[in-house]
Amino acid sequence: MQKEIFLQLVEKLEDHCQIVSVGSEIDYRRLIAQRSVNQVHYFHPLDSGAAQEFDKMWSEVISQSGGVVKNMTLPVMFGRTIEVPESCNGVARFSFDYLCGRAVGAADYIAIANNFHTVFISHIPVMSMRIRDKARRFITLIDELYNRHCRLFCSAACSIDDLFQGTEEGTLFDLERQVISSTSVFTVFWEFSFQFETEMEGSKLRRDVLAEGSVTSSDASSGIISLLSAEEEMFAFRRAASRLIEMQTPLYLDGVRHLHPSFQCERIFLENDGSRNLQSEI
């Protein structure tokens, strides 16, 4: 890269363009939610009142879909399938334990998100260390539903902001405690980690070398990796909560009919059908 030319370009961009910082701590999803009148798609706590409202919403959506609720088998990949206990014309209903308490993964969630524009999930608990694996699956599920712009209805034990805060059993994970306990690990890491790189190891990404444990002691390596994964996990939890909030806003919900894969396929089919009819008339 021609550094001088690139720096001149940057200077021109700064002179003629508005600079927008993307490193802001503002959660714009929450900001949009605060400035709009959100529809109630998230029902809590898990009491009789919230359960009735959740079931009422399910009945209304099913009535609008004009179909019959039935069980179906959904193909996933490589011959694998997942059973959908209740489904009707692009709408599906599951319990939290059914989706997150079993050996279910991202491929299953992608299949669900691609085939159902509206998903109901009931009995979502407060996440704690006791169900950490379920929490991770739930985050993956939310990511896939969000990425494919699904409409989501939830019944949960608490508000979205309290969902990942933990219970009396302990928080989902304590990043501050891990930082303190890993201080010695960081000292070892920075002082010794890359002093013994071989030529072959030097050509790899440092993250790969560290993950292999070939640079420093296994205890130090595992400690650093654990700390990094904890930070990533905290980010994922915060992002999931933020996405759950956005998924209730009018701006997001208005986009479901335009952005969900099933509606896109339907629109393409109608456009192609219209083109064929026009060509036949000509």
Salt bridges, closest charged atoms under 4 A:
ASP27 OD2 - ARG30 NE 3.27
ASP55 OD1 - ARG93 NH2 2.78
ASP97 OD1 - LYS134 NZ 3.21
ASP108 OD1 - ARG80 NH2 2.89
ASP133 OD1 - ARG136 NH1 3.56
ASP143 OD2 - ARG239 NH2 2.90
ASP143 OD1 - ARG243 NH1 2.85
GLU144 OE1 - ARG148 NH1 2.69
ASP161 OD1 - ARG30 NH2 2.67
GLU169 OE2 - ARG130 NE 3.01
GLU197 OE2 - ARG206 NE 3.98
GLU212 OE1 - LYS204 NZ 3.40
GLU233 OE1 - ARG132 NH2 2.42
GLU233 OE2 - ARG136 NE 2.47
GLU246 OE1 - ARG29 NE 2.93
ASP273 OD1 - ARG276 NH2 3.49
